[in-house]
Amino acid sequence: MNHQCNAVDYEQFIPRETGFIFKFEKVGNTFIHTFIEGKLIEKVGLCPEFVVGKSLFEFLPPEQAQRKEIFYEKAWNGEHVNYEGSFGGIQYLAILNPVYHNGVTVEVIGTTIDITKEKVREKQVQQMEKLSVVGELAAGIAHEIRNPLTSMKGFAKIVKESVTDEKLIPYLEIMLDEMERINQIVNEFMFIAKPNENIRFQFTNINKLLSECIQFMGPQANLKSIKVEFDSEAQISLSCDRNQIKQVLINILQNAIEATEDNGHFIGVSLEEASADSVIITVSDKGCGISESRFNRLFEPFYSTKEKGTGLGLLTCKRIIDLHQGSIDIESRLGEGTTIKIVLPRNRNAESILIAE
């Protein structure tokens, strides 16, 4: 069947705010772009001058260019092609439609739409589904473990107090320490299963809380000759669950200490007002950093960068910060270090209990 070439009003196809439209032709064995327009071009770090008259390999990394060339070839051969990709931090959907004249493809019109927000929402839904499954699993496991664990701890303490052979005491202490570690893991499971349970907001002096956390982690930092420097220009109080925020801060400080090399290195902690309504807590280290492949999975349940980690620590931190209607942002470069920023709202008057410090 022969297809006739109709006059096309390209302007009507351009999704100006959320994407761009482009055209290409095949010259010899190379696809050359002949037109591009739309605001998304700037967002991905390109401009028409970089694209028009150029092939894919002249403005894209080789791997991306090779992948897209396959789609371009399919479209030139008469297929209507849809594909997803990412460039310059933007997730996009591209649609390629061939234009025919006398049954022969003369050009292809491509429309690209920014779907970054949709992808973020999709990932959030998937994460919530995972957490739901993890929560059900956690509740069951915690219930089954807690009862026999309590009995084991009780009996181990009785044996330790009554044992006559001094050589056995260190082994019993190791047993009790390991059972306490199991108990901590069970508690993390329980928090994931029912994060809203026992949450209690109160006005808390964050400077004082940070100082307490740094002091608590002092022995571990001293063992590695690491100095933790705390900088804050003003006394700041906010409405939060003191114990849960303390858990978050200790977890993050411990990660920073473990990631930092011994002798003379330091970890920076700062507290500042982001606005009249929120504050920022920042913890920075010059440690080993996190690779890109691991970084993308940091908040997944049961994923850990540590050899003996449970993969619940950062997940628990995120759940706590989410419950406080705040945010946690991590920036990291492999071999250069990691910076974690926690943003928390200043006031939750409806749910707060005023407590004098």
ZIFEN-V515006 format. One record per pair of residues at least 4 apart in sequence whose ideal C-beta (glycine too) atoms are under 8 Angstrom apart, sorted by the first residue. I is the first residue (numbers start at 1). GAP is how many residues later the second one is. D is the distance in Angstrom with one decimal. If there is no record, write none. Layout:
BEGIN
i;gap;d
I;GAP;D
I;GAP;D
END
This chain:
BEGIN
i;gap;d
1;102;7.2
2;100;5.6
2;101;4.5
3;97;3.6
3;98;7.5
3;99;7.7
3;100;6.0
4;96;7.7
4;97;7.2
4;98;7.7
5;94;6.5
5;95;6.6
5;96;3.9
5;97;7.9
5;101;6.5
8;5;8.0
8;91;6.9
8;101;7.1
9;4;7.8
10;4;7.0
10;11;6.3
10;13;7.5
10;25;7.0
10;27;7.9
10;99;7.3
13;8;4.9
13;96;6.8
13;98;5.9
14;5;7.8
14;6;6.8
14;7;4.6
14;23;5.7
14;24;5.3
15;4;3.8
15;5;7.3
15;6;7.5
15;23;6.5
15;25;7.8
15;96;6.8
15;98;5.7
16;22;5.8
16;23;5.8
17;22;5.9
18;21;7.9
18;22;6.7
18;95;5.7
18;96;4.7
19;19;5.5
19;20;8.0
19;21;4.8
19;73;7.2
19;92;6.5
19;93;4.8
19;94;4.1
19;95;5.6
20;16;6.1
20;17;6.1
20;18;2.5
20;19;7.2
20;20;4.8
20;21;5.0
20;91;7.9
20;92;5.4
21;14;7.6
21;15;7.2
21;16;6.0
21;17;5.9
21;88;6.8
21;89;6.9
21;90;5.3
21;91;7.5
22;11;5.9
22;13;6.1
22;14;4.1
22;15;7.8
22;29;7.0
22;87;7.7
22;88;4.8
22;90;7.2
23;10;7.0
23;11;4.9
23;12;4.2
23;13;7.7
23;84;5.4
23;85;6.7
23;86;5.5
23;87;7.1
24;7;4.9
24;8;6.2
24;9;4.8
24;10;6.3
24;48;6.7
24;83;6.9
24;84;5.6
24;86;7.1
25;6;7.3
25;7;5.8
25;9;5.8
25;81;7.3
25;82;5.0
25;83;7.7
26;4;7.2
26;5;5.6
26;6;7.7
26;50;5.4
26;79;7.8
27;4;7.8
27;5;5.0
30;25;5.0
31;24;6.1
31;25;6.5
31;38;6.8
31;41;4.8
31;45;7.4
32;21;6.6
32;22;7.1
32;23;6.0
33;18;5.0
33;19;5.6
33;20;7.0
33;21;5.9
33;22;7.6
34;18;6.6
34;19;7.6
34;73;7.1
35;17;6.6
36;5;6.3
36;12;5.2
36;15;4.8
36;16;6.1
37;4;7.6
37;11;6.9
38;74;7.5
39;4;7.0
40;4;6.4
40;50;6.9
40;52;7.3
40;72;6.4
40;73;8.0
40;74;5.4
41;5;5.0
41;6;6.3
41;7;6.8
41;10;7.6
42;4;7.5
42;5;6.9
43;45;6.7
43;47;5.7
43;71;7.3
44;43;4.7
44;44;3.6
44;45;7.8
44;46;5.1
44;48;7.9
45;42;7.9
45;43;4.4
46;4;5.2
46;5;6.0
46;13;6.5
46;42;7.7
47;4;7.6
48;4;5.3
50;4;6.8
50;9;5.0
51;8;6.0
54;4;4.0
54;5;5.7
55;10;7.8
56;4;5.3
56;8;7.8
56;9;4.0
56;12;5.4
56;13;5.8
56;16;7.2
57;5;6.7
57;8;4.5
60;4;4.5
60;5;4.3
60;8;7.0
60;27;7.6
61;4;6.8
62;4;6.2
63;4;6.5
64;4;6.2
64;21;7.3
64;23;7.1
65;4;6.2
66;4;7.3
67;4;7.5
67;18;7.6
68;4;6.1
68;15;7.9
68;17;7.4
69;4;6.3
70;4;6.7
71;4;6.4
71;10;5.0
71;12;5.1
71;23;7.5
71;25;6.3
72;4;6.3
72;24;7.1
72;36;7.0
73;4;6.4
74;5;4.4
74;7;5.1
74;22;7.7
75;4;5.9
75;5;7.4
75;6;4.8
75;21;3.8
75;22;7.4
75;23;5.3
75;30;8.0
75;33;4.7
75;35;7.8
76;22;6.6
76;29;5.3
76;32;6.2
77;28;7.4
78;20;5.7
78;22;7.8
78;27;6.4
79;17;8.0
79;19;7.5
80;15;7.5
80;16;7.0
80;17;5.7
80;18;7.4
81;13;7.9
81;14;7.4
81;15;4.2
82;11;6.8
82;12;7.2
82;13;5.4
82;14;7.8
83;10;7.7
83;11;5.5
83;13;8.0
84;7;7.0
84;8;7.0
84;9;5.5
84;10;7.5
84;31;7.3
85;6;7.7
85;7;6.0
85;9;6.7
86;4;6.5
86;5;5.0
86;6;7.0
87;5;7.1
89;27;7.9
90;24;5.8
90;26;5.5
91;23;7.5
91;24;5.3
91;25;4.5
91;27;7.9
91;28;4.4
92;20;5.1
92;21;6.3
92;22;5.8
92;23;6.1
92;24;7.8
93;19;7.2
93;20;5.0
93;22;5.0
94;16;5.9
94;17;7.1
94;18;4.8
94;19;7.9
95;15;6.8
95;16;4.8
95;17;7.8
95;18;7.9
96;12;5.4
96;13;7.5
96;14;5.0
97;11;6.8
97;12;5.0
97;13;7.6
97;14;7.8
98;7;4.7
98;9;7.8
98;10;5.1
99;6;7.0
99;7;5.8
99;8;5.0
99;9;6.8
99;10;6.2
100;4;6.4
100;5;5.9
100;6;6.8
101;5;4.6
115;4;5.7
116;4;6.4
117;4;6.4
118;4;6.2
119;4;6.3
120;4;6.4
121;4;6.4
122;4;6.4
123;4;6.2
124;4;6.4
125;4;6.4
126;4;6.5
127;4;6.2
127;172;7.4
127;173;7.9
128;4;6.3
129;4;6.7
130;4;6.0
130;170;7.4
130;171;5.8
131;4;5.9
131;61;7.0
131;170;6.8
132;4;6.8
133;4;6.3
134;4;5.8
134;58;5.8
134;167;4.6
134;168;7.7
135;4;6.4
135;57;5.7
135;58;4.5
135;59;7.6
136;4;6.7
136;57;7.5
137;4;6.1
138;4;5.9
138;51;3.7
138;52;6.8
138;54;4.9
138;55;4.1
139;4;6.4
139;50;7.6
139;51;7.4
139;54;4.0
139;55;7.3
140;4;6.4
141;4;6.0
141;45;7.6
141;48;5.8
142;4;5.8
142;44;4.9
142;47;4.5
142;48;4.9
142;51;6.7
143;4;7.6
144;4;7.9
145;4;5.5
145;37;7.0
145;41;5.4
146;4;6.3
146;37;7.9
146;40;5.7
147;4;6.9
148;4;6.2
149;4;6.4
149;30;6.2
149;33;6.0
149;34;6.2
149;37;7.0
150;4;6.5
151;4;6.3
152;4;6.1
152;27;6.0
153;4;6.5
153;23;6.7
153;26;5.1
153;27;7.8
153;30;7.6
154;4;6.6
155;4;6.3
156;4;6.3
156;16;6.0
156;19;5.3
156;20;5.5
156;23;6.8
157;4;6.4
157;19;7.0
158;4;6.3
159;4;5.7
159;13;6.2
160;9;6.4
160;12;4.3
160;13;7.3
160;16;7.2
163;5;5.1
163;6;6.5
163;9;6.9
168;4;6.1
169;4;6.3
170;4;6.5
171;4;6.5
172;4;6.4
173;4;6.3
174;4;6.3
175;4;6.3
176;4;6.4
177;4;6.7
178;4;6.7
179;4;6.4
180;4;6.6
181;4;6.7
182;4;6.4
183;4;6.5
184;4;6.7
185;4;6.6
185;125;5.7
185;127;7.2
186;4;6.4
187;4;6.5
188;4;6.6
188;122;6.8
188;124;4.4
188;125;7.7
188;128;5.5
189;4;6.3
189;123;7.3
190;4;6.5
190;7;8.0
191;4;5.6
191;125;5.8
191;128;6.9
192;109;7.5
192;120;6.8
192;123;6.9
192;124;6.7
192;127;6.7
195;4;7.6
195;124;4.9
195;125;7.5
195;128;6.0
196;127;6.9
199;42;5.1
199;45;6.8
199;124;6.1
200;41;5.5
200;153;7.3
201;38;5.1
201;39;6.2
201;40;5.8
201;147;5.3
201;150;4.7
201;151;4.8
201;152;6.9
202;37;7.0
202;38;7.4
202;39;7.5
202;40;6.2
202;150;6.2
202;151;4.8
202;152;7.4
202;153;4.6
203;34;5.3
203;35;7.1
203;36;5.6
203;149;6.0
203;150;7.8
203;151;5.4
203;152;6.0
204;4;7.9
204;5;5.9
204;33;6.2
204;34;6.6
204;35;7.6
204;36;5.5
204;38;4.7
204;41;7.3
204;151;7.5
204;153;7.5
205;4;6.5
205;30;6.8
205;31;7.6
205;32;5.1
205;152;4.4
206;4;6.1
206;30;5.0
206;31;6.5
206;32;6.0
206;34;7.9
206;39;8.0
206;65;6.0
206;73;6.7
206;75;7.2
207;4;6.4
207;25;5.5
207;28;5.4
207;29;6.2
207;64;6.3
208;4;6.4
208;149;6.3
209;4;6.5
209;33;6.6
209;36;6.7
209;37;6.1
209;40;7.1
210;4;6.3
210;20;6.2
210;22;7.5
210;39;6.5
210;59;6.3
210;61;6.1
210;71;7.1
211;4;6.2
211;19;6.6
212;4;6.2
212;34;7.2
213;4;6.4
213;33;6.1
213;36;4.3
213;37;5.3
213;40;6.1
214;4;6.7
214;14;5.0
214;16;5.8
214;39;7.0
214;55;6.5
216;34;6.4
217;4;5.8
217;11;7.0
217;33;6.5
217;36;4.7
217;37;6.5
217;40;6.5
218;4;6.0
218;10;7.5
219;4;6.6
220;4;7.4
220;34;7.0
220;37;5.5
221;5;4.4
221;6;7.1
221;7;5.5
221;36;5.4
221;46;7.4
222;4;7.7
224;33;6.5
224;36;7.0
224;37;7.9
224;38;4.5
224;39;7.5
225;37;5.7
225;38;4.6
225;39;6.3
225;40;7.9
226;31;6.0
226;34;5.5
226;36;7.3
226;39;5.4
226;40;6.6
226;41;6.3
227;38;7.7
227;39;4.4
227;40;7.5
228;25;7.2
228;38;7.0
228;39;4.8
228;41;6.2
229;37;5.5
229;38;7.1
229;39;5.4
229;40;6.8
230;39;4.7
230;40;7.5
230;41;7.8
231;37;7.1
231;38;7.1
231;39;4.7
231;40;7.7
232;4;7.2
232;38;6.6
232;39;4.1
232;40;7.2
233;39;6.9
234;38;8.0
234;39;6.8
236;35;6.0
236;37;6.6
236;43;5.5
237;120;7.5
238;41;6.0
238;106;5.9
238;107;7.1
238;108;4.9
238;109;7.0
239;106;7.5
239;107;7.3
239;108;5.5
239;109;4.0
239;110;7.2
239;112;7.3
239;113;4.2
240;4;7.5
240;5;4.8
240;84;5.7
240;104;6.4
240;108;7.8
241;4;6.3
241;79;7.6
241;82;7.7
241;83;7.3
242;4;6.2
243;4;6.5
244;4;6.7
244;76;4.7
244;79;7.5
244;80;8.0
245;4;6.4
245;75;7.0
245;79;7.4
245;99;7.7
246;4;6.2
247;4;6.3
247;69;7.4
247;70;7.7
247;73;6.8
248;4;6.4
248;69;4.6
248;72;5.3
248;73;6.6
248;94;7.1
249;4;6.1
249;32;7.3
249;34;7.9
250;4;6.1
251;4;6.6
251;62;5.1
251;63;7.5
251;65;7.4
251;66;5.5
252;4;6.4
252;31;5.1
252;65;6.8
252;88;5.5
252;90;7.9
253;4;6.3
253;14;7.2
253;16;7.7
253;30;6.5
254;4;6.2
255;4;6.2
255;58;7.4
255;59;7.9
255;83;7.9
256;4;6.2
256;11;4.8
256;27;5.7
256;28;7.9
256;29;4.1
256;31;6.6
256;82;7.1
256;84;7.9
257;10;6.8
257;28;8.0
258;29;7.9
258;48;7.4
259;26;5.7
259;28;3.1
259;29;5.1
259;30;7.5
259;78;7.8
259;79;6.5
260;5;5.0
260;7;6.3
260;25;5.0
260;26;6.7
260;27;4.1
261;4;5.7
261;26;7.0
261;27;7.9
265;20;7.8
265;21;6.0
265;22;7.8
266;20;7.8
267;16;6.8
267;17;6.9
267;18;4.8
268;14;7.4
268;15;7.3
268;16;4.4
268;17;7.7
269;12;7.6
269;13;7.1
269;14;5.4
269;15;7.9
270;10;7.8
270;11;7.5
270;12;4.7
271;8;6.7
271;9;7.5
271;10;5.6
271;11;7.9
272;7;6.8
272;8;5.4
272;10;7.8
273;5;7.7
273;6;5.6
273;7;7.8
274;4;4.5
274;5;6.0
274;6;4.6
274;69;6.1
276;70;7.3
277;68;6.1
277;69;5.4
277;70;7.4
278;48;7.7
278;65;5.5
278;66;6.4
278;67;5.4
278;68;6.0
279;64;7.4
279;65;5.6
279;67;6.3
280;61;5.8
280;62;7.0
280;63;5.5
281;60;7.4
281;61;4.5
281;63;7.2
282;57;6.5
282;58;7.1
282;59;5.1
282;60;7.7
283;56;7.3
283;57;4.9
284;53;6.8
284;54;7.4
284;55;4.4
284;56;7.7
285;52;5.1
285;53;5.7
285;54;7.9
286;50;7.1
286;51;4.2
287;50;5.4
287;51;6.4
288;46;7.4
288;47;6.6
289;43;4.9
289;44;5.0
289;45;4.4
289;46;5.4
289;47;5.2
289;48;5.6
289;49;5.8
290;4;5.2
290;5;4.7
290;8;7.2
290;15;6.5
290;40;7.9
290;42;4.2
290;44;6.6
290;48;6.3
291;4;6.6
291;43;4.9
292;4;6.7
292;42;7.6
293;4;7.5
294;4;7.1
294;11;5.3
295;35;7.4
295;37;5.9
297;6;4.7
298;5;7.3
298;7;7.8
298;16;5.5
298;32;6.5
299;15;5.8
299;16;5.8
299;19;5.3
300;11;7.2
300;15;7.4
301;10;6.3
301;11;7.1
301;14;5.6
302;8;7.1
302;9;3.9
302;10;7.2
303;8;4.7
304;5;2.9
304;6;6.4
304;7;4.0
304;9;7.5
305;4;6.9
309;4;6.8
311;4;7.0
312;4;5.5
313;4;6.6
314;4;6.3
315;4;6.5
316;4;6.4
317;4;6.4
317;11;6.4
318;4;6.1
318;10;5.8
319;4;6.5
320;4;6.7
321;5;4.7
321;6;6.6
321;7;4.8
321;21;6.2
321;23;7.4
322;4;7.5
324;20;5.7
324;21;7.1
324;24;7.9
325;20;5.6
325;23;7.7
326;16;6.4
326;17;5.2
326;18;4.2
326;19;6.3
327;15;7.5
327;16;4.8
328;12;6.8
328;13;7.3
328;14;5.2
328;15;7.8
329;11;7.3
329;12;4.7
329;13;8.0
329;14;7.6
330;8;6.6
330;9;7.5
330;10;5.2
330;11;7.9
331;7;7.1
331;8;4.8
331;9;8.0
331;10;7.8
332;4;8.0
332;5;7.2
332;6;4.1
332;7;7.4
333;4;6.8
347;5;7.3
348;4;5.2
END
